C-alpha cells in the first residue's frame, strides 16, 4: 500500500530506520513510534519508498 501523504511517507522512513537500527527507537515520536512496533520491515519499506511528488502534506480524516 503506497503512502497517501508526505507525512505518512516520512513517518514510515523514520520507523524503518529505527527498525534497522540506524536510529534509536527513543528518537521516534507519534505515528512513527507506533509504526515501528506494529508493521514489518517490508511494509515500512513499501510505505517509505512511495514517491513524495504530487502527494499532499497531510490527508484529512473524512
mmCIF file of the C-alpha atoms, coordinates in Angstrom:
data_MODEL
# 
_entry.id   MODEL 
# 
loop_
_atom_site.group_PDB 
_atom_site.id 
_atom_site.type_symbol 
_atom_site.label_atom_id 
_atom_site.label_alt_id 
_atom_site.label_comp_id 
_atom_site.label_asym_id 
_atom_site.label_entity_id 
_atom_site.label_seq_id 
_atom_site.pdbx_PDB_ins_code 
_atom_site.Cartn_x 
_atom_site.Cartn_y 
_atom_site.Cartn_z 
_atom_site.occupancy 
_atom_site.B_iso_or_equiv 
_atom_site.pdbx_formal_charge 
_atom_site.auth_seq_id 
_atom_site.auth_comp_id 
_atom_site.auth_asym_id 
_atom_site.auth_atom_id 
_atom_site.pdbx_PDB_model_num 
ATOM 1  C CA . UNK A 1 1  ? 0.000   0.000  0.000  1.00 0.00 ? 1  UNK A CA 1 
ATOM 2  C CA . UNK A 1 2  ? 1.563   3.303  -1.019 1.00 0.00 ? 2  UNK A CA 1 
ATOM 3  C CA . UNK A 1 3  ? 1.690   6.256  1.354  1.00 0.00 ? 3  UNK A CA 1 
ATOM 4  C CA . UNK A 1 4  ? -1.226  8.674  0.975  1.00 0.00 ? 4  UNK A CA 1 
ATOM 5  C CA . UNK A 1 5  ? 0.645   11.758 2.193  1.00 0.00 ? 5  UNK A CA 1 
ATOM 6  C CA . UNK A 1 6  ? 4.146   13.165 2.606  1.00 0.00 ? 6  UNK A CA 1 
ATOM 7  C CA . UNK A 1 7  ? 3.885   12.978 6.387  1.00 0.00 ? 7  UNK A CA 1 
ATOM 8  C CA . UNK A 1 8  ? 2.929   9.283  6.271  1.00 0.00 ? 8  UNK A CA 1 
ATOM 9  C CA . UNK A 1 9  ? 5.884   8.573  3.968  1.00 0.00 ? 9  UNK A CA 1 
ATOM 10 C CA . UNK A 1 10 ? 8.288   10.455 6.266  1.00 0.00 ? 10 UNK A CA 1 
ATOM 11 C CA . UNK A 1 11 ? 6.998   8.653  9.373  1.00 0.00 ? 11 UNK A CA 1 
ATOM 12 C CA . UNK A 1 12 ? 7.443   5.287  7.649  1.00 0.00 ? 12 UNK A CA 1 
ATOM 13 C CA . UNK A 1 13 ? 11.005  6.226  6.709  1.00 0.00 ? 13 UNK A CA 1 
ATOM 14 C CA . UNK A 1 14 ? 11.846  7.122  10.306 1.00 0.00 ? 14 UNK A CA 1 
ATOM 15 C CA . UNK A 1 15 ? 10.255  3.913  11.603 1.00 0.00 ? 15 UNK A CA 1 
ATOM 16 C CA . UNK A 1 16 ? 12.172  1.879  9.019  1.00 0.00 ? 16 UNK A CA 1 
ATOM 17 C CA . UNK A 1 17 ? 15.457  3.462  10.102 1.00 0.00 ? 17 UNK A CA 1 
ATOM 18 C CA . UNK A 1 18 ? 14.700  2.574  13.726 1.00 0.00 ? 18 UNK A CA 1 
ATOM 19 C CA . UNK A 1 19 ? 13.684  -0.975 12.781 1.00 0.00 ? 19 UNK A CA 1 
ATOM 20 C CA . UNK A 1 20 ? 17.043  -1.397 11.011 1.00 0.00 ? 20 UNK A CA 1 
ATOM 21 C CA . UNK A 1 21 ? 18.950  0.048  13.982 1.00 0.00 ? 21 UNK A CA 1 
ATOM 22 C CA . UNK A 1 22 ? 20.118  3.166  12.148 1.00 0.00 ? 22 UNK A CA 1 
ATOM 23 C CA . UNK A 1 23 ? 18.500  5.423  14.762 1.00 0.00 ? 23 UNK A CA 1 
ATOM 24 C CA . UNK A 1 24 ? 17.277  4.799  18.302 1.00 0.00 ? 24 UNK A CA 1 
ATOM 25 C CA . UNK A 1 25 ? 13.603  3.974  18.855 1.00 0.00 ? 25 UNK A CA 1 
ATOM 26 C CA . UNK A 1 26 ? 13.686  6.600  21.631 1.00 0.00 ? 26 UNK A CA 1 
ATOM 27 C CA . UNK A 1 27 ? 14.099  9.306  18.960 1.00 0.00 ? 27 UNK A CA 1 
ATOM 28 C CA . UNK A 1 28 ? 10.746  8.469  17.354 1.00 0.00 ? 28 UNK A CA 1 
ATOM 29 C CA . UNK A 1 29 ? 7.544   10.390 18.026 1.00 0.00 ? 29 UNK A CA 1 
ATOM 30 C CA . UNK A 1 30 ? 3.871   9.952  17.189 1.00 0.00 ? 30 UNK A CA 1 
ATOM 31 C CA . UNK A 1 31 ? 2.947   7.788  14.216 1.00 0.00 ? 31 UNK A CA 1 
ATOM 32 C CA . UNK A 1 32 ? 6.487   6.583  13.531 1.00 0.00 ? 32 UNK A CA 1 
ATOM 33 C CA . UNK A 1 33 ? 6.732   5.201  17.075 1.00 0.00 ? 33 UNK A CA 1 
ATOM 34 C CA . UNK A 1 34 ? 3.519   3.226  16.545 1.00 0.00 ? 34 UNK A CA 1 
ATOM 35 C CA . UNK A 1 35 ? 4.590   2.078  13.067 1.00 0.00 ? 35 UNK A CA 1 
ATOM 36 C CA . UNK A 1 36 ? 7.883   0.584  14.230 1.00 0.00 ? 36 UNK A CA 1 
ATOM 37 C CA . UNK A 1 37 ? 6.045   -1.705 16.656 1.00 0.00 ? 37 UNK A CA 1 
ATOM 38 C CA . UNK A 1 38 ? 3.050   -2.658 14.517 1.00 0.00 ? 38 UNK A CA 1 
ATOM 39 C CA . UNK A 1 39 ? 4.481   -3.040 10.993 1.00 0.00 ? 39 UNK A CA 1 
ATOM 40 C CA . UNK A 1 40 ? 7.026   -5.367 9.410  1.00 0.00 ? 40 UNK A CA 1 
ATOM 41 C CA . UNK A 1 41 ? 10.187  -4.090 7.752  1.00 0.00 ? 41 UNK A CA 1 
ATOM 42 C CA . UNK A 1 42 ? 8.746   -4.984 4.332  1.00 0.00 ? 42 UNK A CA 1 
ATOM 43 C CA . UNK A 1 43 ? 5.553   -2.979 4.989  1.00 0.00 ? 43 UNK A CA 1 
ATOM 44 C CA . UNK A 1 44 ? 7.571   0.012  6.203  1.00 0.00 ? 44 UNK A CA 1 
ATOM 45 C CA . UNK A 1 45 ? 9.861   -0.198 3.180  1.00 0.00 ? 45 UNK A CA 1 
ATOM 46 C CA . UNK A 1 46 ? 6.857   -0.162 0.833  1.00 0.00 ? 46 UNK A CA 1 
ATOM 47 C CA . UNK A 1 47 ? 5.394   2.929  2.521  1.00 0.00 ? 47 UNK A CA 1 
ATOM 48 C CA . UNK A 1 48 ? 8.734   4.722  2.764  1.00 0.00 ? 48 UNK A CA 1 
ATOM 49 C CA . UNK A 1 49 ? 9.598   4.111  -0.891 1.00 0.00 ? 49 UNK A CA 1 
ATOM 50 C CA . UNK A 1 50 ? 6.476   5.904  -2.149 1.00 0.00 ? 50 UNK A CA 1 
ATOM 51 C CA . UNK A 1 51 ? 7.469   8.980  -4.192 1.00 0.00 ? 51 UNK A CA 1 
ATOM 52 C CA . UNK A 1 52 ? 6.535   12.253 -2.456 1.00 0.00 ? 52 UNK A CA 1 
ATOM 53 C CA . UNK A 1 53 ? 5.932   14.217 -5.641 1.00 0.00 ? 53 UNK A CA 1 
ATOM 54 C CA . UNK A 1 54 ? 2.256   15.110 -6.003 1.00 0.00 ? 54 UNK A CA 1 
ATOM 55 C CA . UNK A 1 55 ? 1.289   13.943 -2.519 1.00 0.00 ? 55 UNK A CA 1 
ATOM 56 C CA . UNK A 1 56 ? -0.449  16.294 -0.084 1.00 0.00 ? 56 UNK A CA 1 
ATOM 57 C CA . UNK A 1 57 ? 1.408   17.138 3.140  1.00 0.00 ? 57 UNK A CA 1 
ATOM 58 C CA . UNK A 1 58 ? -1.423  15.606 5.180  1.00 0.00 ? 58 UNK A CA 1 
ATOM 59 C CA . UNK A 1 59 ? -4.682  13.825 4.376  1.00 0.00 ? 59 UNK A CA 1 
ATOM 60 C CA . UNK A 1 60 ? -7.889  14.845 6.124  1.00 0.00 ? 60 UNK A CA 1 
ATOM 61 C CA . UNK A 1 61 ? -9.743  12.198 8.119  1.00 0.00 ? 61 UNK A CA 1 
ATOM 62 C CA . UNK A 1 62 ? -13.057 12.174 6.288  1.00 0.00 ? 62 UNK A CA 1 
# 
